[in-house]
């Protein structure tokens, strides 16, 4: 199965939402469509960033990429209910390396 990764910067929390709600929203949203293999929060240039790795059902290359991009956008929408987001990057694993979709 093709493996993808999202990297979503978080620039702030919306009032009344604890920090753990951010990752929960991301995992829950992405998990409705795909198997989420891993998730972590890291600092990238001093800015919190959510990293989620997930699998897409194999079809054809461009269709898989489209599904991954669509799902990442849906995940971002869910996270924006609890946090303010920055840039979103979607990567695809190919021959052991991550490359932008």
HUCOR-V814973 format. One record per backbone hydrogen bond with DSSP energy under -0.5 kcal/mol. CO is the residue of the C=O (numbers start at 1). NH is the residue of the N-H. If there is no record, write none. Layout:
CO_NH / CO_NH
This chain:
2_56 / 3_93 / 4_54 / 5_91 / 6_52 / 7_9 / 7_89 / 8_50 / 9_11 / 9_86 / 12_84 / 14_17 / 16_18 / 18_21 / 19_22 / 19_23 / 20_24 / 21_25 / 22_26 / 23_27 / 24_28 / 25_29 / 26_30 / 27_31 / 28_32 / 29_32 / 30_33 / 30_34 / 34_36 / 35_37 / 35_55 / 38_53 / 40_51 / 42_44 / 42_49 / 43_45 / 44_47 / 47_44 / 48_10 / 49_42 / 50_8 / 50_52 / 51_40 / 52_6 / 53_37 / 53_38 / 54_4 / 55_35 / 56_2 / 60_64 / 61_65 / 62_66 / 63_67 / 64_68 / 65_69 / 66_70 / 67_71 / 68_72 / 69_73 / 70_74 / 71_75 / 72_76 / 73_77 / 74_78 / 75_79 / 76_80 / 78_81 / 79_82 / 79_83 / 82_14 / 84_11 / 84_12 / 87_9 / 89_7 / 90_101 / 91_5 / 92_94 / 92_99 / 94_97 / 97_94 / 99_92
